[in-house]
Amino acid sequence: MPDLHDIPQKLIDNISKVIVGKREVIEFVVVGIMSNGHVLLEDVPGLGKTMLSRSLAKSIAGNFKRIQFTPDLLPSDVTGVSIYSQKTEEFQFREGPIFANIVLADEINRTTPRTQSALLEAMQEFKITVDGVLRKLPEPFFVIATQNPIEFHGTYPLPESQVDRFLIQLAVGYPSNQEEVKVLTRNLKTSPLEDLQSVVTIQDIIEVQKAVTSVHIEPKVVDYIVSIISATRNLPGDIKLGASPRASLALMRTSRALAFLDKRDYVIPDDVKRLVLPVLRHRVMLQPRSIVRGLTPSDIVKHILKQATVPV
């Protein structure tokens, strides 16, 4: 059996064969699955969000399903539905696309709140209830949701309760000229995704998820995390809604995963610093007057991080 500490790097290196120049984004996505959480990718179309999801699924030899969220999508289109069978004279449950290891929820803000909420129980509980029957989702279960932050026509903003379910929020960003040349070169004949092979197994990922929970975190580092989260609730004037205790848990879980990724069995303050922005920026709501002044949640989170006392 391979060393568990080698598994995340193998995964990142393999996905990097397809996704060019976005190593940090790939690292954070891998941190997300190691932490047993979910990731929200918020960026304009065409930057490889779907390719990233498929590459991850192929790399772990996992079952991949893509759900294209549209205004007419129903909750049963996500979770599944019971259909009456004339042969058996019984209702048989037909699984929806939510029953997969890697689920791409594409343009999640294009569907109605009712259908968006169908994901809530699945993302939080890793199981769903259909017709009064509780059904467990596969292990690992990892949702990568995408939304376009520019186009608002025909969209339904995600409610705070659902946004808070995402462990990490990432922006992919445009590639540099050199990176875009590499993308074109790699796609001259066929897509590199076609030749991508799995490098780890689903069981490897489950073992890594268990190992991450054993990474040591000093009480001083825990206090550091709490001080940052607490500051989002107590900054006068700019913040309308601060981060919840779920954000504290998210920052601790991802920090432990990042330490494991760096082949350490303990968390250092730098782990927390790297993750503060992707873990918190989607959980902080600003006052309207602050938005008018041009402030963003990222600005506020960076300011809080600068003011926090780093443990020695």
Buried (B, 14 or more C-beta within 10 A) or exposed (E): EEEBBEBBBBBBEBBBBBBBBBEEBBBBBBBBBBBBBBBBBBBBEEBBBBBBBBBBBBBBBBEBBBBEBBEEBBBBBBBBBBEEEEEEEEEEBEBBBBBBBBBBBBBBBBBBEEBBEBBBBBBBEBEBEBEEEEBEBBBBBBBBBBBBEEEEEEBBEBEEEBBBBBBBBBBBEEBEEEEEEBBEEBEEEEEBBEEBEBBBBBEBBEBBBEBBEEBEBEEEBBEBBBBBBBBBEEBEEBBEEBBBEBBBBBBBBBBBBBBBBBEBEEBBBEBBBBBBBBBBBBBBBBBEEBBEEEBEBBBBBBBBBEEBEEBE
